Amino acid sequence: MRILTILLTILLLATACTKEPPPHECPFEQPKEQLSTVIPSALKTGDKVAIIAPANTATQDRLDLAVGLLESRGFEVVISDNIIIETQYGIGDGSDQVRADAFNKLARDPDIKAIFCLRGGYGSMHLLHNIDYAALRRNKPIFVGYSDITAMHTAIFQNAGLLTFHGPMLSSNYGQDTAFDMLFDMLMTPRAEFPLQNLNGTPFSVINPGTAQGVVVGGNMTLISTLMGSEFEPNMKGKILFIEELEEAPYKLHRYMWQLKLAGKLDEVAAVLIGDILPAGEYDDPDISLNVILEVLKDVNVPILYNVRAGHDVNPFTIPLGAMLRIEGNTITVVQNVVI
């Protein structure tokens, strides 16, 4: 009788999990499989492109400069709705749905060929539950940004399968022409294979030598940490993990890395790329920031490169997140088209 009761209980639980429960209610819910990657169309002169500020409010002077930058490169510019919406304390204050609606309006418009972030800040993760991922997968707009935008990059790749671009932002990197020249060359010129290189000419440095190939994911360390334990937790299995950070104390960087270690993420990666790790003002030695990261990586036996100048430094190069990369020694090569 006891065996029969146990069997009935298991059957009831299994039946409950086949229904359509609200997110996270089913105790046996399985993680979603990664969608096949969709690749955006190459940009062309005259295309309609949009500016958004999902991580915080814009200012008119920043916006005017951004519009001028895109128009000077031959694009028709659309500004997202409510881009100058005020947010109390800089933490959203009910504007989450407003910002998500503005983003979705652009994502649903097939005439918008690219969406450029004006700036980072804080607040992108507030939008994740309200993004229209089906529209992004259907229309495949180019999406560019970094820093706090890491939350959107991660969620978009995992829920829409759309390849996105960890690249310069219109206001944050205004005047850094080398970065924008590289970005637009990547967005406008389909190539089956091409190298990634620091724009200042310095080579990548090798911590662990070797060869690896995998899809690149990641971005800002704070946002990667913030998404852990959520439905948007980054999938790193077999992936090349890219990390970068700005003005975080060494103990925080160490904490972020230990979180990945305890979660088993560092056991899954195919390689690690360490981008800009710019120290906080009171910790002016960048070697300390790097060393606390390397301390956690000391037992990770995969290729590890640093001095990958993508992130918050001047003239960062663009990384196509969701693209297949090959690492050989101190070289990084993109081995697929990132626009078609």
C-alpha positions as CSV (number, residue, x, y, z in Angstrom):
1,M,0.0,0.0,0.0
2,R,2.8,2.3,0.9
3,I,4.5,1.7,-2.5
4,L,1.2,2.4,-4.3
5,T,0.9,5.7,-2.4
6,I,4.4,6.7,-3.4
7,L,3.8,5.9,-7.0
8,L,0.5,7.9,-7.0
9,T,2.3,10.9,-5.5
10,I,5.0,10.8,-8.2
11,L,2.4,10.5,-10.9
12,L,0.5,13.5,-9.6
13,L,3.7,15.6,-9.5
14,A,4.6,14.6,-13.0
15,T,1.1,15.5,-14.2
16,A,1.3,18.9,-12.6
17,C,4.5,19.6,-14.4
18,T,3.0,18.9,-17.8
19,K,0.5,21.8,-17.4
20,E,1.2,25.4,-18.0
21,P,2.3,26.7,-14.6
22,P,3.4,30.2,-13.9
23,P,7.2,30.5,-14.1
24,H,9.2,28.6,-11.4
25,E,6.1,26.9,-9.9
26,C,6.9,23.5,-11.3
27,P,9.6,21.8,-9.0
28,F,10.8,19.6,-11.9
29,E,11.0,22.4,-14.5
30,Q,13.8,21.7,-17.0
31,P,16.1,24.5,-18.4
32,K,15.2,25.6,-21.9
33,E,17.4,24.4,-24.7
34,Q,19.4,27.0,-26.5
35,L,17.6,28.3,-29.5
36,S,19.4,28.1,-32.9
37,T,21.2,31.4,-33.5
38,V,19.7,34.0,-35.8
39,I,22.0,36.5,-37.5
40,P,21.0,40.1,-38.3
41,S,21.1,41.5,-41.7
42,A,24.1,43.8,-42.6
43,L,23.5,47.5,-42.2
44,K,23.4,49.6,-45.3
45,T,23.7,53.4,-45.8
46,G,20.2,54.9,-45.6
47,D,18.8,52.2,-43.2
48,K,16.5,53.2,-40.4
49,V,18.2,52.8,-37.0
50,A,17.0,53.6,-33.5
51,I,18.5,55.0,-30.2
52,I,17.4,53.8,-26.8
53,A,18.5,54.3,-23.2
54,P,17.1,51.2,-21.4
55,A,19.5,51.5,-18.4
56,N,18.7,55.1,-17.4
57,T,17.4,58.3,-18.6
58,A,18.9,60.3,-21.5
59,T,19.7,64.0,-21.6
60,Q,19.0,66.2,-24.6
61,D,22.6,67.2,-25.2
62,R,23.7,63.5,-25.2
63,L,20.9,62.6,-27.5
64,D,21.7,65.4,-30.0
65,L,25.3,64.2,-30.2
66,A,24.2,60.6,-30.8
67,V,21.7,61.5,-33.5
68,G,24.5,63.5,-35.2
69,L,26.9,60.6,-35.0
70,L,24.5,58.2,-36.7
71,E,23.3,60.7,-39.3
72,S,26.9,61.5,-40.2
73,R,27.3,57.8,-41.1
74,G,24.3,58.0,-43.5
75,F,21.5,56.4,-41.4
76,E,17.9,57.6,-40.8
77,V,17.5,57.9,-37.0
78,V,14.5,57.1,-34.9
79,I,14.5,58.0,-31.2
80,S,12.7,55.6,-28.8
81,D,9.6,56.8,-27.0
82,N,10.1,58.3,-23.5
83,I,13.9,58.3,-23.8
84,I,14.1,61.2,-21.4
85,I,11.7,59.8,-18.8
86,E,12.7,60.8,-15.3
87,T,13.3,58.0,-12.8
88,Q,13.2,58.6,-9.0
89,Y,16.5,57.7,-7.3
90,G,17.7,56.4,-10.7
91,I,16.1,53.0,-10.0
92,G,13.1,52.9,-12.4
93,D,10.2,54.1,-10.2
94,G,7.5,52.4,-12.3
95,S,9.1,53.2,-15.6
96,D,10.1,49.6,-16.3
97,Q,7.0,48.9,-18.4
98,V,7.3,52.2,-20.2
99,R,10.9,51.5,-21.2
100,A,10.1,47.9,-22.2
101,D,7.2,49.2,-24.3
102,A,9.5,51.6,-26.0
103,F,12.0,48.9,-26.7
104,N,9.3,46.5,-28.0
105,K,7.9,49.1,-30.3
106,L,11.3,49.2,-32.0
107,A,11.8,45.4,-31.9
108,R,8.4,44.9,-33.6
109,D,9.1,47.3,-36.4
110,P,10.7,45.4,-39.3
111,D,12.0,48.7,-40.8
112,I,14.3,49.2,-37.8
113,K,17.5,47.5,-38.8
114,A,19.6,48.4,-35.7
115,I,19.0,49.5,-32.1
116,F,21.9,51.4,-30.5
117,C,22.2,52.0,-26.8
118,L,22.9,55.6,-25.8
119,R,24.5,54.7,-22.5
120,G,24.6,52.2,-19.7
121,G,23.7,52.9,-16.0
122,Y,21.4,50.8,-14.0
123,G,18.0,49.3,-14.9
124,S,18.3,47.1,-17.9
125,M,17.4,44.0,-15.9
126,H,14.1,45.5,-15.0
127,L,13.0,45.1,-18.6
128,L,13.8,41.4,-19.1
129,H,10.4,39.9,-18.2
130,N,8.6,42.3,-20.6
131,I,10.8,42.1,-23.7
132,D,9.1,40.7,-26.8
133,Y,11.7,38.0,-27.6
134,A,9.5,36.6,-30.4
135,A,9.7,40.0,-32.3
136,L,13.4,40.1,-31.9
137,R,13.8,36.6,-33.3
138,R,11.4,37.5,-36.2
139,N,12.9,40.8,-37.2
140,K,16.5,40.3,-36.2
141,P,17.6,43.9,-35.5
142,I,21.2,44.6,-34.7
143,F,21.5,45.4,-31.0
144,V,24.6,47.2,-29.6
145,G,25.7,48.2,-26.1
146,Y,27.7,47.1,-23.1
147,S,28.0,47.5,-19.3
148,D,24.5,47.4,-17.7
149,I,23.2,46.3,-21.2
150,T,24.8,42.9,-20.4
151,A,21.5,41.9,-18.9
152,M,19.7,42.4,-22.2
153,H,22.4,40.8,-24.2
154,T,22.2,37.6,-22.1
155,A,18.4,37.5,-22.0
156,I,18.1,38.2,-25.8
157,F,20.5,35.5,-26.8
158,Q,19.0,32.9,-24.5
159,N,15.3,33.7,-25.2
160,A,15.5,34.9,-28.9
161,G,18.7,33.3,-30.1
162,L,19.7,36.6,-31.6
163,L,23.4,37.4,-32.0
164,T,24.1,40.8,-30.4
165,F,27.1,43.2,-30.2
166,H,29.1,44.1,-27.1
167,G,30.3,47.4,-28.6
168,P,30.6,51.2,-28.1
169,M,27.6,53.3,-27.0
170,L,26.6,56.5,-28.7
171,S,27.1,58.8,-25.7
172,S,29.5,56.9,-23.5
173,N,32.0,56.5,-26.3
174,Y,31.2,59.6,-28.3
175,G,34.4,60.9,-30.0
176,Q,36.1,57.5,-30.0
177,D,36.1,57.2,-33.8
178,T,38.3,54.2,-34.0
179,A,35.8,52.1,-32.0
180,F,32.9,53.2,-34.1
181,D,34.8,52.7,-37.3
182,M,35.5,49.1,-36.3
183,L,31.9,48.6,-35.1
184,F,30.3,49.8,-38.4
185,D,32.8,47.9,-40.5
186,M,31.6,44.7,-38.6
187,L,28.0,45.6,-39.0
188,M,28.1,46.5,-42.7
189,T,30.5,43.9,-44.1
190,P,29.6,40.2,-44.0
191,R,32.6,38.0,-43.5
192,A,32.8,34.2,-42.9
193,E,35.9,34.7,-40.8
194,F,37.9,37.6,-39.3
195,P,40.2,38.4,-36.4
196,L,39.4,40.3,-33.2
197,Q,42.2,42.6,-32.2
198,N,42.9,45.4,-29.7
199,L,42.4,48.8,-31.4
200,N,45.5,50.2,-29.8
201,G,47.7,47.5,-31.4
202,T,48.7,45.7,-28.2
203,P,48.5,41.9,-28.3
204,F,46.3,39.8,-26.1
205,S,48.2,38.3,-23.2
206,V,48.1,34.6,-22.4
207,I,47.6,33.2,-18.9
208,N,46.7,29.6,-20.0
209,P,47.9,28.7,-23.5
210,G,45.9,26.5,-25.7
211,T,43.2,26.2,-28.4
212,A,39.5,26.4,-27.9
213,Q,36.4,27.0,-30.0
214,G,32.9,28.0,-28.7
215,V,30.2,30.6,-28.6
216,V,31.1,33.7,-26.7
217,V,28.9,34.9,-23.9
218,G,29.2,37.3,-21.0
219,G,30.0,41.0,-20.5
220,N,29.9,43.0,-17.3
221,M,30.8,41.0,-14.1
222,T,28.2,42.7,-11.9
223,L,25.4,41.9,-14.3
224,I,26.5,38.3,-14.8
225,S,26.5,38.0,-11.0
226,T,23.1,39.7,-10.7
227,L,21.5,37.2,-13.2
228,M,22.7,34.1,-11.4
229,G,19.9,32.1,-9.9
230,S,17.3,33.8,-12.1
231,E,15.6,32.4,-15.2
232,F,18.1,34.6,-17.2
233,E,21.2,33.0,-15.6
234,P,23.9,32.8,-18.3
235,N,24.4,29.4,-19.9
236,M,28.1,28.9,-20.0
237,K,28.4,25.2,-20.9
238,G,30.9,24.8,-23.6
239,K,31.0,28.6,-24.1
240,I,33.8,31.1,-24.2
241,L,33.2,33.4,-21.2
242,F,34.1,37.1,-21.6
243,I,34.2,39.4,-18.5
244,E,34.9,43.1,-18.0
245,E,34.3,45.5,-15.1
246,L,34.6,49.2,-14.1
247,E,35.5,50.6,-10.7
248,E,34.6,47.7,-8.5
249,A,36.7,47.0,-5.4
250,P,38.9,43.9,-5.6
251,Y,37.0,42.0,-3.0
252,K,33.8,42.4,-5.1
253,L,35.5,41.1,-8.2
254,H,36.7,38.1,-6.1
255,R,33.2,37.6,-4.9
256,Y,31.8,37.6,-8.4
257,M,34.3,35.0,-9.5
258,W,33.7,32.8,-6.5
259,Q,30.0,32.9,-7.2
260,L,30.7,31.5,-10.7
261,K,33.1,28.9,-9.1
262,L,30.5,27.7,-6.5
263,A,27.8,27.5,-9.2
264,G,30.0,25.2,-11.3
265,K,30.2,27.7,-14.1
266,L,34.0,27.8,-14.3
267,D,34.0,24.0,-14.7
268,E,31.8,24.3,-17.8
269,V,33.5,27.0,-19.9
270,A,35.7,26.4,-22.9
271,A,37.9,29.4,-22.4
272,V,37.9,32.8,-20.6
273,L,38.6,36.2,-22.0
274,I,39.4,38.9,-19.5
275,G,38.5,42.3,-20.8
276,D,38.9,45.8,-19.3
277,I,39.0,45.6,-15.5
278,L,39.3,49.2,-14.6
279,P,40.1,49.7,-10.9
280,A,38.1,51.8,-8.5
281,G,39.6,55.1,-7.6
282,E,40.8,54.0,-4.1
283,Y,42.4,50.9,-5.7
284,D,44.6,52.5,-8.3
285,D,46.7,49.4,-9.1
286,P,45.0,47.5,-11.9
287,D,47.2,44.5,-11.2
288,I,45.3,43.9,-7.9
289,S,42.0,43.7,-9.8
290,L,43.5,41.3,-12.3
291,N,45.2,39.1,-9.7
292,V,42.1,38.5,-7.6
293,I,40.3,37.3,-10.7
294,L,43.3,35.0,-11.7
295,E,43.4,33.6,-8.1
296,V,40.0,32.1,-8.7
297,L,40.9,30.9,-12.2
298,K,44.1,29.2,-11.1
299,D,42.6,25.7,-11.3
300,V,40.6,26.3,-14.5
301,N,42.4,24.4,-17.1
302,V,41.2,26.1,-20.3
303,P,42.7,28.8,-22.5
304,I,42.7,32.2,-20.6
305,L,43.6,35.5,-22.2
306,Y,43.7,39.0,-20.7
307,N,44.3,42.5,-22.0
308,V,41.2,42.0,-24.1
309,R,40.4,45.7,-24.5
310,A,36.7,45.4,-24.9
311,G,34.5,47.2,-22.3
312,H,34.8,50.5,-20.4
313,D,38.2,51.6,-21.7
314,V,38.8,54.2,-24.5
315,N,38.2,52.8,-28.0
316,P,37.0,49.3,-27.1
317,F,36.7,46.8,-29.8
318,T,33.3,45.1,-30.5
319,I,32.7,41.5,-29.5
320,P,29.8,39.7,-31.3
321,L,28.0,37.9,-28.5
322,G,26.5,34.6,-29.5
323,A,29.1,34.1,-32.3
324,M,31.5,31.2,-32.6
325,L,35.1,32.1,-31.8
326,R,38.3,30.2,-32.1
327,I,41.2,30.9,-29.7
328,E,44.7,29.8,-30.7
329,G,47.6,31.0,-28.6
330,N,47.1,34.8,-28.2
331,T,44.7,35.1,-31.2
332,I,40.9,35.3,-31.3
333,T,39.1,34.7,-34.6
334,V,35.4,34.9,-35.4
335,V,34.6,31.9,-37.5
336,Q,31.2,32.7,-38.8
337,N,29.2,35.6,-40.3
338,V,27.9,37.9,-37.7
339,V,25.7,39.8,-40.3
340,I,24.4,38.5,-43.5
